[in-house]
């Protein structure tokens, strides 16, 4: 026993000697002229044999800190492109203070380097953070001339349906954010109006920390817009032409000097879309089989204009104000032709022809304000954000139905009007307080309110007058208030990093019609814990474990109890009794990086209560009515594998494979909706750098068959291609894109009920070819631009 005690004492003394002998070295790197901080400078410590002992890069403020340096004689070197190397001797002894502050290190410009250095490095396409994956999309040829939906469709784990619906790992309950905030730009097909050129990166957060809103059972997709940081005047212009008719002009301008940074984005577009939909419907009525074959040709035309103006004001190096305004205007003119062939016992008895014309005007407006304050204490920060959105839309639809068999007869003349008015306000305060060197506490509060007024008015021509169609007329007011607060704590201890927190959100929703015939209030309060763990075995191997609890709140269109006319054969209806969906999710992932490759396998599991499902029934008038209901639960588990490989410098390949299975349980319309199934999807992206400034990219995607208790959706595959050529010393480029190259992106599904079967094919967008030209102007070669490239 005494020997063991003696041994432990010796070990403890040795450990204490090593620990207390270790020192921390810190300082700040600036340029000699003006003492502007130099971010991302390389700071290394070498021993007497010129071997690198430790190395770090400076923060955005030029600050560095190297910890746990043992006793010895060293050399400290600072390197920064465009500047002469800085070198000083460094001696660490027992008498050296534990915190050795080198103060301000001034770097001198090297004119020869400024003229000769060429930056050839490229930002990593994906990086793994403690609570998210970050995808750099600036080099994506395929989506450059398109919209935000094209960018998202090229992100691993994310799929965009032909109708614009976004899913994360096959789950459509995902929260889409713009610059970390909820925005009307993510509503309906609004993302199709956001140019891809304005997007800097996309963050995929499958298990968000308590910092983020709890909305989105599948997680969060955060779209981060570009913001130029270079001094002087800088900008870019892109012109696009395509077929079907697609003409766009997008420009960005940035001016930065002294205390101001002014930025602007402008865009106009003129775009056509071609859609083809077929529907084969078979119903049983008193032993008689009735068949309807429906064909729908859709020609959609969109005109759009956008403007984004803003400015940053740097009061001093610790206080910054930002204000911005965004407006997006669209005018849609759509024409749809329907042909309905009716059969009874396989004999055609009539044919109807319908012509539908719609006109829709939308405008979206958003004001942003941000105040950021930093403190003398490194990483300590206070932010205050206000966002106010208001947007409105009006859609008028006119339908003419004529019978052409067995005789020509005018059957129906209908028209509808849908209006929406929305007002959103959000205010948020966040405070980050570092504790010691690697610990951090964060807290914040947020209040947001949303007011929506929705009205639907339908009329039918009888004799010479239009008469209201009852019960299709309705007007709904929707008020939503959410108060949230959170606290979380993070720490890095050796190779282990962790972040744990809890968020509380109180929700109050009131929905009622203008005549007060219907009124309902929802009121609930929940806690949403989250845990993020990360273990770095070394620089090349990282293991990560994440858990979070999430919510999916029903939206207005899901709660609206009134019918909406789709065509004379179909109607949709919300369900005011829908309950929110609560999901617990956990994920284990591993990232392995090496020379020219990376692999990122993940396994994930989630359990949801009150999952929302769609139900289609046929009423007594033989009209198909689609509504929503809550299942009891859904269990989902899956495996994801993302990999990249560059066999040589000019070729890069990225692949993804995702398999998941689910089990649903619940009842609706006196029928069991218990169901289980599995599916998979995969993609392969190949990028090649060719001689003479050419670059080629191809992306193939496959989605396996997907089923639920009522609907079976067949597999789908499609190919996107892009080719670019750089011009004028890389200031300009020409890009040729084709999406859905072989027109194979068609949704084919079968919907089954007790007395009907519906087979339909939806081809919302045919193959699209676009040719774009972009030109960058301004101080592209100044020092700050080079810093941005290094970043």
C-alpha positions in Angstrom: 0.0 0.0 0.0 2.8 2.4 0.9 4.5 1.6 -2.4 1.3 2.4 -4.3 1.0 5.7 -2.4 4.7 6.6 -3.1 4.2 5.7 -6.8 1.1 7.9 -7.1 2.9 10.8 -5.4 5.8 10.6 -7.8 3.4 10.5 -10.8 1.4 13.5 -9.4 4.6 15.5 -8.8 5.8 14.8 -12.4 2.4 15.7 -13.8 2.4 18.9 -11.7 5.9 19.8 -12.9 4.9 19.4 -16.5 1.6 21.3 -16.1 3.0 24.2 -14.2 6.0 24.4 -16.5 3.6 25.0 -19.5 3.1 28.5 -20.6 0.6 30.4 -22.8 1.9 32.8 -25.5 -0.4 35.4 -27.0 -0.3 38.6 -29.0 -1.9 40.6 -31.8 -0.8 40.9 -35.4 -1.3 44.1 -37.3 0.1 45.8 -40.4 2.7 48.5 -39.7 0.8 51.2 -41.7 -2.4 52.1 -39.8 -2.1 49.1 -37.5 -5.1 47.3 -39.2 -5.5 43.8 -37.7 -4.4 41.0 -40.0 -6.9 38.1 -39.8 -5.9 34.5 -40.5 -2.2 35.1 -40.3 -0.1 32.0 -39.6 1.7 32.0 -36.2 4.0 29.0 -35.5 6.6 28.0 -32.8 9.7 26.0 -33.9 12.2 24.3 -31.7 16.0 24.3 -32.0 15.8 21.6 -34.8 13.5 23.9 -36.8 10.6 21.5 -36.1 7.1 23.0 -35.7 6.0 22.6 -32.1 2.7 24.5 -32.2 0.8 26.6 -34.7 -2.4 28.7 -34.9 -4.0 31.3 -37.1 -5.1 34.7 -35.9 -8.7 35.6 -35.4 -10.6 38.2 -37.4 -9.2 40.8 -35.0 -5.6 39.6 -35.5 -5.4 38.1 -32.1 -3.7 34.7 -31.4 -3.1 32.5 -28.4 -0.9 29.4 -28.2 -1.4 27.4 -25.1 0.6 24.7 -23.1 4.1 25.5 -24.3 6.7 23.6 -22.3 10.1 25.0 -21.2 12.7 25.4 -24.0 14.3 27.6 -26.5 12.1 28.3 -29.6 11.6 30.7 -32.5 8.2 32.3 -33.1 7.3 33.1 -36.8 4.4 35.0 -38.2 3.6 34.7 -41.9 1.1 36.6 -44.0 0.8 36.7 -47.7 2.0 40.0 -49.1 4.1 40.8 -46.0 7.7 40.0 -45.0 8.1 37.1 -42.5 8.3 38.2 -38.9 10.6 36.1 -36.6 11.7 36.5 -32.9 13.5 34.2 -30.5 11.4 32.8 -27.6 12.7 31.3 -24.4 10.4 29.6 -21.9 11.8 28.8 -18.4 10.4 28.2 -15.0 10.6 31.9 -14.2 8.6 32.9 -17.3 5.1 34.1 -16.5 2.4 31.6 -17.3 0.8 34.2 -19.6 3.4 35.7 -21.9 1.9 38.6 -23.8 4.0 39.6 -26.9 1.9 42.7 -27.4 1.5 44.2 -30.9 3.4 42.5 -33.7 3.7 44.8 -36.7 4.1 43.3 -40.2 5.8 45.1 -43.1 4.5 44.8 -46.6 6.7 43.0 -49.2 6.1 44.7 -52.6 7.6 41.8 -54.5 5.1 39.4 -52.9 2.2 41.7 -53.5 2.9 41.6 -57.2 3.8 38.0 -57.6 1.6 36.0 -55.3 -1.3 34.1 -56.9 -3.9 32.5 -54.7 -4.8 29.0 -56.1 -6.4 27.5 -53.0 -10.1 26.9 -52.8 -12.3 26.9 -49.8 -13.4 23.5 -48.6 -16.7 22.4 -50.0 -17.9 21.1 -46.6 -16.8 21.7 -43.0 -18.1 20.0 -39.9 -18.9 22.4 -37.0 -20.0 21.5 -33.5 -23.7 21.7 -34.3 -23.9 21.9 -38.1 -22.4 21.2 -41.6 -21.4 24.1 -43.7 -21.4 23.9 -47.5 -19.6 26.4 -49.7 -21.6 26.8 -52.8 -19.6 29.5 -54.6 -18.0 27.0 -56.9 -21.2 25.2 -57.9 -21.5 25.7 -61.7 -24.9 23.9 -62.0 -26.8 26.4 -59.9 -24.9 29.7 -60.6 -27.5 31.0 -63.0 -30.5 29.6 -61.2 -32.4 30.2 -57.9 -32.0 29.2 -54.3 -34.0 26.0 -54.9 -31.3 25.0 -57.5 -28.6 25.5 -54.9 -30.4 23.5 -52.2 -31.0 20.7 -54.7 -27.2 20.2 -54.9 -26.7 20.0 -51.2 -26.2 16.5 -49.7 -29.1 15.3 -47.5 -31.4 18.0 -49.1 -34.0 17.3 -51.8 -36.2 19.7 -53.7 -39.4 18.3 -55.2 -40.6 19.4 -58.7 -43.2 21.5 -57.0 -40.6 23.3 -54.8 -41.1 21.4 -51.6 -37.9 21.0 -49.5 -37.0 17.9 -47.5 -34.0 17.1 -45.3 -33.2 13.4 -45.2 -36.6 12.6 -46.7 -38.5 14.7 -44.0 -40.3 17.8 -45.2 -40.7 19.2 -41.6 -37.6 21.4 -42.0 -37.2 25.0 -41.0 -35.7 27.2 -43.7 -33.9 30.4 -42.5 -32.3 33.3 -44.3 -29.2 34.7 -42.5 -30.3 32.8 -39.4 -33.8 34.3 -39.3 -37.3 33.2 -40.4 -38.3 35.1 -43.6 -41.2 35.3 -46.0 -38.6 34.5 -48.7 -39.0 30.9 -47.6 -42.8 30.8 -48.0 -44.4 28.8 -50.8 -42.3 29.1 -54.0 -40.6 32.3 -52.9 -37.2 30.7 -52.9 -37.5 30.4 -56.6 -37.3 34.2 -56.7 -34.0 34.3 -54.8 -31.0 34.3 -57.2 -28.3 31.7 -56.6 -25.7 34.4 -57.1 -26.6 36.0 -53.8 -25.9 32.9 -51.7 -22.5 32.5 -50.0 -23.0 29.2 -48.1 -25.7 26.8 -46.8 -25.7 25.5 -43.3 -27.4 22.1 -42.6 -28.3 21.7 -39.0 -29.9 18.3 -38.3 -29.9 18.7 -34.5 -29.7 22.4 -33.7 -28.5 23.8 -30.4 -30.7 25.8 -28.1 -29.5 29.0 -29.8 -31.9 28.3 -32.7 -35.7 28.4 -32.8 -37.2 25.0 -32.0 -39.3 24.9 -35.2 -38.5 22.2 -37.8 -38.8 18.6 -36.7 -36.2 17.5 -39.3 -33.8 20.3 -38.5 -32.8 23.7 -40.0 -31.4 24.8 -43.4 -29.8 28.2 -43.1 -29.1 30.1 -46.3 -26.4 32.7 -45.7 -26.3 35.6 -48.3 -23.1 37.1 -49.6 -21.7 40.3 -48.1 -18.7 41.9 -49.7 -15.9 42.9 -47.3 -13.4 44.4 -49.7 -12.5 48.1 -49.5 -13.5 50.5 -52.3 -16.1 49.8 -54.9 -16.7 46.2 -55.9 -19.5 44.4 -57.6 -20.7 41.9 -60.1 -23.2 41.7 -63.0 -24.7 38.5 -64.4 -26.9 38.2 -67.5 -28.9 35.0 -68.2 -30.7 33.7 -71.2 -32.4 30.3 -71.5 -35.0 28.0 -72.9 -37.9 27.8 -72.1 -37.7 31.6 -72.2 -35.6 32.7 -69.2 -34.1 36.1 -69.2 -32.5 37.6 -66.0 -30.2 40.4 -65.1 -28.7 40.4 -61.6 -26.2 43.0 -60.2 -24.5 43.6 -56.9 -22.6 46.6 -55.7 -20.6 47.3 -52.6 -18.7 50.3 -51.4 -16.6 50.3 -48.2 -14.6 53.1 -46.8 -13.7 54.2 -43.3 -16.7 53.8 -41.1 -19.2 52.8 -43.8 -20.0 49.8 -45.8 -22.9 50.2 -48.3 -24.2 47.3 -50.3 -27.0 46.7 -52.9 -28.4 43.9 -55.0 -30.7 44.5 -57.9 -32.4 42.0 -60.2 -35.0 41.5 -62.9 -36.3 38.4 -64.6 -38.6 37.1 -67.2 -39.2 33.4 -67.0 -41.4 30.7 -68.5 -42.0 27.2 -67.2 -43.7 24.3 -68.9 -45.5 21.6 -67.0 -47.4 18.5 -68.0 -49.6 16.5 -65.6 -51.7 13.4 -66.2 -54.2 11.7 -64.0 -56.0 8.4 -64.4 -58.8 7.9 -61.9 -60.9 4.8 -61.4 -63.9 4.7 -58.9 -66.5 2.1 -57.9 -70.1 3.2 -57.5 -72.8 0.6 -56.8 -70.8 -2.0 -58.7 -70.2 0.3 -61.7 -66.6 1.3 -62.7 -66.2 4.9 -63.7 -62.9 6.1 -65.2 -61.5 9.6 -65.7 -58.4 10.3 -67.8 -57.2 13.8 -67.2 -54.4 15.7 -69.1 -53.2 19.1 -67.9 -50.8 21.4 -69.9 -49.4 24.2 -67.9 -47.6 27.3 -69.2 -46.4 29.5 -66.3 -44.9 32.9 -66.8 -43.2 34.9 -64.1 -41.9 38.5 -64.1 -39.8 39.5 -61.1 -37.9 42.5 -59.7 -35.9 42.6 -56.5 -33.9 45.2 -54.6 -31.7 44.8 -51.5 -30.2 47.9 -50.0 -28.3 48.2 -46.8 -25.4 49.8 -44.9 -23.0 49.0 -42.0 -21.8 51.8 -39.8 -18.7 51.1 -37.7 -19.0 53.5 -34.8 -15.7 52.2 -33.5 -13.9 48.8 -33.4 -16.4 47.6 -30.8 -19.8 48.9 -32.0 -21.4 48.2 -35.4 -24.9 49.1 -36.7 -26.5 47.5 -39.8 -29.7 48.4 -41.5 -31.2 46.9 -44.7 -34.3 46.7 -46.8 -35.3 44.0 -49.2 -38.2 44.0 -51.7 -39.2 41.3 -54.1 -42.0 41.9 -56.6 -43.4 39.2 -58.9 -46.2 39.0 -61.4 -47.3 35.6 -62.6 -49.5 34.9 -65.6 -50.4 31.2 -66.0 -52.5 29.4 -68.6 -53.6 25.8 -68.0 -55.5 23.6 -70.4 -57.3 20.5 -69.1 -58.9 17.7 -71.0 -61.2 15.2 -69.1 -62.3 12.0 -70.8 -65.0 10.1 -68.9 -65.6 6.3 -69.3 -68.4 4.1 -67.9 -67.6 0.4 -68.0 -64.7 1.2 -70.5 -67.0 3.1 -72.9 -66.3 6.9 -73.3 -69.5 8.8 -72.6 -68.2 12.4 -72.5 -65.2 14.7 -72.9 -64.8 18.1 -71.1 -62.3 20.8 -72.0 -61.2 23.4 -69.4 -59.2 26.5 -69.9 -57.8 28.1 -66.7 -56.2 31.5 -66.6 -54.6 33.0 -63.5 -52.9 36.2 -62.6 -51.1 36.7 -59.4 -49.3 39.7 -57.9 -46.9 39.3 -55.0 -44.7 41.7 -53.1 -42.5 40.9 -50.2 -40.8 43.6 -48.0 -38.3 43.1 -45.2 -36.6 45.6 -42.9 -33.6 44.5 -40.9 -31.7 46.1 -38.1 -28.7 44.8 -36.2 -26.5 46.2 -33.4 -23.4 44.3 -32.5 -21.1 45.2 -29.6 -17.9 43.5 -28.8 -15.9 43.9 -25.6 -12.3 44.0 -24.5 -12.7 40.4 -23.4 -12.1 38.2 -26.4 -15.2 36.5 -28.0 -17.5 38.4 -25.7 -20.4 39.8 -27.8 -23.8 41.3 -27.5 -26.2 41.4 -30.5 -29.6 43.0 -30.9 -31.8 42.2 -34.0 -35.1 43.5 -35.2 -36.8 42.3 -38.3 -40.1 43.4 -39.8 -41.7 41.7 -42.8 -44.8 42.6 -44.6 -46.0 41.0 -47.8 -49.2 40.5 -49.8 -50.5 38.6 -52.7 -53.6 38.6 -54.9 -54.4 35.7 -57.2 -57.4 35.7 -59.7 -58.3 32.5 -61.5 -60.9 32.1 -64.2 -62.1 28.6 -65.4 -64.2 27.9 -68.5 -65.5 24.4 -68.9 -67.1 23.1 -72.1 -68.3 19.7 -73.1 -67.2 18.7 -76.6 -68.5 15.1 -76.6 -71.2 13.8 -77.2 -72.2 17.4 -78.2 -70.7 20.8 -77.7 -72.2 22.5 -74.6 -71.0 25.2 -72.2 -70.9 23.6 -68.8 -69.4 26.0 -66.3 -67.8 29.4 -66.0 -66.1 30.0 -62.6 -63.7 32.6 -61.2 -61.9 32.8 -57.9 -59.9 35.4 -56.0 -57.4 34.6 -53.2 -55.8 37.4 -51.2 -53.1 37.2 -48.5 -51.8 39.9 -46.2 -49.0 39.1 -43.8 -47.1 41.1 -41.1 -44.3 39.6 -39.1 -42.2 41.2 -36.4 -39.3 39.7 -34.5 -36.9 41.1 -31.9 -34.0 39.1 -30.4 -31.1 39.7 -28.0 -28.2 37.3 -27.7 -25.2 37.6 -25.3 -22.0 35.4 -25.5 -19.8 35.5 -22.5 -16.5 33.4 -22.6 -15.4 32.0 -19.3 -11.7 31.5 -19.1 -10.0 30.3 -22.3 -12.2 27.6 -23.8 -15.5 27.9 -21.9 -18.4 29.9 -23.1 -21.9 30.8 -21.8 -24.6 32.1 -24.1 -28.1 33.3 -23.5 -30.8 35.1 -25.3 -34.5 36.0 -25.6 -36.7 36.3 -28.7 -40.2 37.6 -29.3 -42.0 37.2 -32.6 -45.5 37.8 -33.8 -47.2 36.9 -37.1 -50.5 38.2 -38.4 -52.1 36.7 -41.5 -55.3 37.6 -43.2 -56.4 35.1 -45.9 -59.6 35.2 -48.0 -60.9 33.0 -50.7 -63.8 34.0 -52.9 -65.4 31.8 -55.6 -68.1 32.6 -58.1 -70.1 30.8 -60.8 -71.8 32.3 -63.8 -75.5 31.6 -63.8 -77.4 33.1 -66.7 -75.7 36.5 -67.0 -74.6 37.0 -63.3 -71.8 35.6 -61.2 -73.1 34.0 -58.0 -71.1 33.0 -54.9 -70.3 29.3 -54.6 -71.1 28.2 -51.1 -69.3 27.1 -48.9 -66.1 28.0 -50.8 -66.2 31.7 -49.8 -64.2 32.4 -46.6 -62.0 34.8 -44.8 -59.6 33.8 -42.1 -57.5 35.8 -39.6 -54.5 34.1 -38.1 -52.5 35.5 -35.1 -49.4 33.7 -33.8 -47.1 34.8 -30.9 -44.0 33.0 -29.8 -41.8 34.0 -26.9 -38.5 32.1 -26.5 -35.5 32.2 -24.2 -32.5 30.0 -24.0 -29.2 29.3 -22.2 -26.4 27.1 -23.1 -22.8 26.4 -22.0 -19.9 25.1 -24.1 -16.4 24.0 -23.3 -13.3 22.5 -24.9 -11.3 20.2 -22.7 -8.4 18.7 -24.6 -9.8 16.8 -27.5 -13.4 16.9 -26.3 -15.8 19.8 -27.0 -19.3 20.0 -25.8 -22.3 22.3 -26.0 -25.4 21.8 -23.9 -28.5 24.0 -23.4 -32.2 24.3 -23.1 -34.7 26.5 -24.9 -38.2 27.4 -23.7 -40.9 28.5 -26.1 -44.4 29.7 -25.3 -46.8 29.7 -28.3 -50.2 31.2 -28.6 -52.2 30.9 -31.8 -55.7 32.3 -32.6 -57.6 31.5 -35.8 -61.1 32.8 -36.7 -63.2 33.8 -39.6 -64.5 37.3 -40.2 -68.1 36.3 -39.3 -66.9 34.7 -36.0 -68.6 31.4 -37.0 -65.4 29.7 -36.3 -62.8 30.6 -33.6 -60.1 28.5 -32.0 -57.2 29.3 -29.7 -54.1 27.2 -29.1 -51.9 27.8 -26.1 -48.9 25.7 -25.1 -45.4 25.9 -23.5 -42.6 23.4 -24.0 -38.9 23.0 -23.1 -36.4 22.0 -25.8 -33.1 20.6 -24.6 -30.1 20.0 -26.8 -26.6 18.4 -26.4 -23.7 18.6 -28.9 -20.6 16.6 -28.3 -17.4 16.5 -30.5 -14.3 14.5 -30.0 -11.2 15.3 -32.2 -8.9 12.2 -32.2 -6.6 14.4 -34.3 -6.8 16.9 -37.1 -8.0 14.2 -39.5 -10.5 12.3 -37.4 -13.6 13.7 -35.6 -16.5 12.0 -33.9 -19.7 13.9 -33.1 -22.9 13.1 -31.2 -25.9 15.4 -31.2 -29.4 15.4 -29.6 -32.2 17.9 -29.8 -36.0 18.2 -29.3 -37.9 20.0 -32.0 -41.4 21.2 -32.9 -43.4 21.5 -36.1 -46.3 23.9 -35.7 -49.3 23.7 -38.1 -49.4 26.6 -40.5 -52.5 28.6 -41.5 -53.1 26.6 -44.7 -53.1 23.4 -42.7 -55.5 24.8 -40.1 -58.0 26.6 -42.4 -61.3 24.6 -42.1 -62.7 26.0 -45.3 -62.5 24.4 -48.7 -60.2 25.6 -51.5 -61.0 24.8 -55.1 -58.2 23.1 -57.0 -60.3 22.2 -60.1 -63.9 21.3 -60.4 -63.0 17.6 -59.6 -60.8 18.3 -56.5 -60.9 20.4 -53.3 -58.5 20.8 -50.4 -59.3 21.5 -46.7 -57.3 22.2 -43.6 -58.0 20.7 -40.2 -58.3 23.2 -37.3 -57.8 20.3 -34.8 -54.3 19.6 -35.9 -51.8 19.4 -33.0 -48.1 20.4 -33.2 -45.6 17.7 -33.9 -42.8 17.1 -31.3 -39.7 15.2 -32.3 -36.7 13.9 -30.4 -33.7 13.3 -32.6 -30.2 11.9 -32.1 -27.3 11.5 -34.5 -23.8 10.0 -34.4 -21.4 11.1 -37.2 -17.7 10.7 -38.0 -15.5 12.8 -40.2 -12.3 11.5 -41.7 -10.1 13.8 -43.8 -7.0 12.9 -45.6 -4.9 14.0 -48.6 -7.4 14.5 -51.4 -10.4 12.8 -49.7 -12.9 13.0 -46.9 -15.6 10.6 -45.6 -18.5 11.5 -43.3 -20.8 8.5 -42.3 -23.7 9.2 -39.9 -26.4 7.2 -38.2 -29.6 8.9 -37.0 -32.8 8.2 -35.1 -35.9 10.2 -34.3 -39.2 9.7 -32.6 -42.2 12.0 -33.3 -45.6 12.3 -31.7 -48.6 13.8 -33.6 -47.0 13.4 -37.0 -49.1 15.1 -39.7 -50.4 13.0 -42.7 -52.6 13.7 -45.7 -55.9 11.9 -46.3 -57.8 11.9 -49.6 -61.5 10.8 -49.7 -64.3 11.0 -52.3 -67.5 12.7 -51.1 -71.1 12.1 -52.1 -70.8 14.4 -55.1 -67.8 12.3 -56.4 -65.4 15.2 -55.6 -62.0 14.3 -54.2 -61.3 16.1 -50.9 -57.8 16.2 -49.5 -57.3 17.1 -45.8 -54.7 16.6 -43.0 -54.8 14.7 -39.7 -52.5 13.7 -36.9 -51.0 10.2 -36.5 -50.1 8.9 -33.1 -46.4 8.5 -33.7 -43.6 8.0 -36.2 -40.3 6.3 -35.6 -37.5 7.0 -38.2 -33.9 5.7 -38.4 -31.3 5.9 -41.1 -27.7 5.8 -42.3 -26.0 8.5 -44.3 -22.6 8.4 -46.1 -21.1 11.5 -47.7 -17.7 11.3 -49.3 -15.4 13.4 -51.5 -12.3 12.3 -53.4 -9.8 14.2 -55.6 -7.6 11.6 -57.4 -5.6 14.5 -58.8 -5.7 18.3 -58.7 -8.1 18.9 -61.6 -10.8 16.4 -60.7 -13.1 16.3 -57.7 -15.8 13.9 -56.9 -18.5 14.1 -54.2 -21.0 11.3 -53.4 -23.9 10.8 -51.1 -25.9 7.8 -50.0 -28.8 7.9 -47.6 -31.0 5.1 -46.4 -33.8 5.4 -43.9 -36.8 3.5 -42.6 -39.9 4.6 -40.7 -42.9 3.2 -38.9 -46.1 5.2 -38.5 -49.1 4.4 -36.2 -52.5 6.0 -36.1 -56.2 6.0 -37.1 -58.2 8.3 -39.5 -61.7 8.0 -41.0 -62.2 4.7 -39.1 -59.2 3.3 -40.9 -55.9 2.2 -39.5 -52.9 4.1 -41.0 -50.3 1.9 -39.4 -47.5 1.6 -41.9 -43.8 0.9 -42.2 -41.5 1.2 -45.1 -37.9 2.1 -46.1 -36.3 4.0 -49.0 -33.0 5.5 -50.1 -31.6 8.3 -52.3 -28.1 9.0 -53.6 -26.2 11.5 -55.7 -22.8 11.8 -57.4 -21.2 15.1 -58.3 -18.1 15.3 -60.5 -16.1 18.6 -61.1 -13.2 18.8 -63.6 -10.9 21.7 -64.3 -10.0 21.7 -68.0 -7.3 23.6 -69.9 -7.8 27.1 -71.2 -10.0 28.2 -68.3 -12.8 25.6 -68.8 -14.6 23.9 -65.9 -17.1 21.0 -66.2 -19.6 19.8 -63.6 -22.1 17.0 -63.7 -24.5 15.9 -60.9 -26.7 12.7 -61.1 -29.4 12.2 -58.5 -31.6 9.2 -57.7 -34.5 9.0 -55.3 -35.9 5.6 -54.4 -39.5 4.6 -54.2 -41.4 6.2 -51.3 -44.7 5.0 -49.7 -47.1 5.8 -47.0 -50.4 4.3 -46.0 -52.3 5.8 -48.9 -49.8 6.9 -51.5 -47.0 5.1 -53.4 -44.4 7.3 -55.2 -42.1 5.6 -57.7 -38.3 6.2 -57.9 -37.0 9.2 -59.8 -33.6 9.9 -61.5 -32.3 13.0 -63.2 -29.1 14.6 -64.4 -27.8 18.2 -64.2 -24.8 19.6 -66.2 -22.7 22.7 -66.2 -19.8 24.1 -68.3 -17.9 27.4 -67.7 -15.1 29.4 -69.3 -13.2 32.1 -67.5 -12.4 35.3 -69.4 -10.6 38.6 -69.0 -8.0 37.4 -66.4 -10.7 35.6 -64.4 -12.8 38.7 -64.0 -15.6 37.3 -66.2 -17.1 33.9 -66.9 -19.6 32.2 -69.3 -21.6 29.3 -67.9 -23.8 26.9 -69.8 -26.2 24.9 -67.6 -28.8 22.3 -68.2 -31.1 21.0 -65.5 -33.2 17.8 -65.8 -31.2 17.1 -68.9 -33.3 14.2 -70.2 -36.6 15.4 -68.8 -36.8 12.4 -66.4 -37.7 14.3 -63.3 -41.3 13.2 -63.1 -43.2 12.4 -60.0 -45.3 9.2 -60.5 -47.6 8.2 -57.7 -50.6 6.1 -56.9 -53.3 7.1 -54.3 -55.6 4.4 -53.1 -58.9 4.6 -51.1 -61.7 2.3 -50.2 -63.5 2.8 -53.6 -61.0 4.6 -55.8 -57.5 4.4 -57.3 -55.7 7.4 -58.8 -52.5 7.2 -60.8 -50.9 10.5 -61.7 -47.7 11.8 -63.3 -46.4 15.3 -62.4 -43.8 16.9 -64.6 -43.6 20.5 -63.3 -40.5 21.6 -65.1 -39.2 20.2 -68.4 -35.5 20.3 -69.2 -34.1 23.8 -68.9 -31.0 25.2 -70.7 -29.4 28.5 -69.6 -26.4 30.5 -70.8 -25.1 33.2 -68.4 -22.3 35.8 -68.5 -20.9 37.4 -65.3 -18.4 40.1 -64.8 -16.7 41.2 -61.6 -15.4 44.8 -61.2 -13.7 46.9 -58.6 -10.7 46.5 -56.3 -10.4 42.7 -56.8 -6.6 42.8 -56.3 -6.4 44.9 -53.2 -5.1 43.4 -50.0 -8.4 42.9 -48.3 -9.7 40.9 -51.3 -6.7 38.6 -50.9 -7.6 38.1 -47.2 -11.1 37.1 -48.3 -9.7 34.5 -50.7 -7.4 33.1 -47.9 -10.4 32.9 -45.6 
